[in-house]
Amino acid sequence: MNQKTFFGLALAALLALLAAIVIQYRKQPQQDVGAHDEFLAPALHEHVNDVSSLVIRGAGDKVLATLVRGDKGWTLAEKAGYAVDSGKLRELLLKLADAKLVEPKTANKDKYALLGVQDLADADAKGLGLEIKGLAQPLQLIIGDSNPHGGTYVRRVGDAQSWLTRAALSVDKDPANWLHKELLSIPASRIASVNLTHAADAAVRLAKKPGSDADFSLLDIPSGREAGDAYAINGVAGTLDGLRFDDVLPGSGANAPDDAHKARFETTDGLLIDVASWPVDGKHRAQFAISLDTAKADEGIEAAQARLKVDYEKALAEASAAGGDKGGKNAAQAPLKPLAVSDAGKDREQRLRTLEDEVATLQARLQGWTFVLPAYKAANLDKSQVDLLKSVEAKAAGTKTKAR
């Protein structure tokens, strides 16, 4: 290849690269010089904490969700004042507060639908309206479609001009998705026993295996039968670990029927969680009652203090031995004496108070409400004794194998 041909090819490659850059640049949302650094909602930018309510509207100007801040924090009016996921709400408000306008779009109302920012009175409106109260200046927005290259189309209510913002604004229109959905987070390692009671079936009783934090035994096994899959048995004990709900309604509007399945979970430190569950239209409803067995709590506290004492004495002996081996140079490294050892009475008071506070918190969150549980969690509450036994066929197959 001669020098002239080489430079010709290099120039062609450079031009192709520049053309690709220009094409890509043109695909990006362009900033309007006049709009640069202008906030979508200036009234909100420095006053996020002043917001007192957020109303979400859909097509036909229908109110979909009303989030209100009160003495109990943020709650949802459409769900009888149940607690809102404040983290999710704050994330939306901060995005709105920081959103900046990139470029003006159409001001022709006949073209609003192309961006999803038409008036919400339209029965076919695709966008969602936000009305934010508590600010010095009222704020009403219509959140439209997402731009495929980044950002979101928006329009201020009462303003003909629509805009492309730099922010990715996503507003959930399902009221249930604004709720704080965490119910309980009690791991199986803390559970001591489980009792399931079904009207027409034998009760199911599970107890933690001695010396194990993870495995449970099925009790009251009928003669000639064997416990089934350990995973299923342990799964029942782990029902309350990471338990969330799908929906909620006031407890007074959905009393548990007489034939509801009953479950009692007892923790190693005396916390009692009673659950009544029943099906309605293919969904699984449940109500909870929380209490504390003080006698069991005392037993659990004594056991925990005893373990701490053993651990402390072991660590003390090891530190003493290490100090003796090195001429006492490590004597200052002796372990700190835990409160359970130095003042067992005070330690007990603190532990008991912690449990009582936990009970009060759970009662305030759970009691008086009916929750719709995920199917996979509700299935654990519906387990019968037969479900947790090894099948007759499997046992027979195992017996034949052993005989060979």
HELIX and SHEET records of a PDB file:
HELIX    1   1 GLN A    3  LYS A   27  1                                  25    
HELIX    2   2 PRO A   42  HIS A   45  1                                   4    
HELIX    3   3 VAL A   48  ASP A   50  5                                   3    
HELIX    4   4 ALA A   59  ASP A   61  5                                   3    
HELIX    5   5 ALA A   77  LYS A   79  5                                   3    
HELIX    6   6 SER A   86  ASP A   98  1                                  13    
HELIX    7   7 LYS A  109  LYS A  111  5                                   3    
HELIX    8   8 TYR A  112  LEU A  115  1                                   4    
HELIX    9   9 PRO A  175  TRP A  178  5                                   4    
HELIX   10  10 ALA A  188  ARG A  190  5                                   3    
HELIX   11  11 ALA A  230  ALA A  237  1                                   8    
HELIX   12  12 GLY A  251  GLY A  253  5                                   3    
HELIX   13  13 THR A  294  ASP A  325  1                                  32    
HELIX   14  14 ALA A  331  GLN A  333  5                                   3    
HELIX   15  15 LEU A  339  SER A  342  1                                   4    
HELIX   16  16 ALA A  344  LEU A  366  1                                  23    
HELIX   17  17 ALA A  375  LEU A  381  1                                   7    
HELIX   18  18 VAL A  386  LEU A  388  5                                   3    
HELIX   19  19 VAL A  392  ALA A  403  1                                  12    
SHEET    1   A 9 TYR A  82  ALA A  83  0                                        
SHEET    2   A 9 GLY A  73  LEU A  76 -1                                        
SHEET    3   A 9 VAL A  63  GLY A  70 -1                                        
SHEET    4   A 9 SER A  53  ARG A  57 -1                                        
SHEET    5   A 9 LEU A 128  LYS A 133 -1                                        
SHEET    6   A 9 LEU A 139  SER A 146 -1                                        
SHEET    7   A 9 THR A 152  ARG A 156 -1                                        
SHEET    8   A 9 SER A 162  THR A 165 -1                                        
SHEET    9   A 9 LEU A 101  PRO A 104 -1                                        
SHEET    1   B 2 GLU A 182  LEU A 184  0                                        
SHEET    2   B 2 LEU A 243  ARG A 244 -1                                        
SHEET    1   C 8 PHE A 216  LEU A 218  0                                        
SHEET    2   C 8 VAL A 204  LYS A 208 -1                                        
SHEET    3   C 8 ILE A 191  THR A 197 -1                                        
SHEET    4   C 8 HIS A 261  THR A 267 -1                                        
SHEET    5   C 8 LEU A 271  VAL A 280 -1                                        
SHEET    6   C 8 LYS A 283  LEU A 292 -1                                        
SHEET    7   C 8 TRP A 369  LEU A 373 -1                                        
SHEET    8   C 8 ASP A 247  PRO A 250 -1                                        
END                                                                             
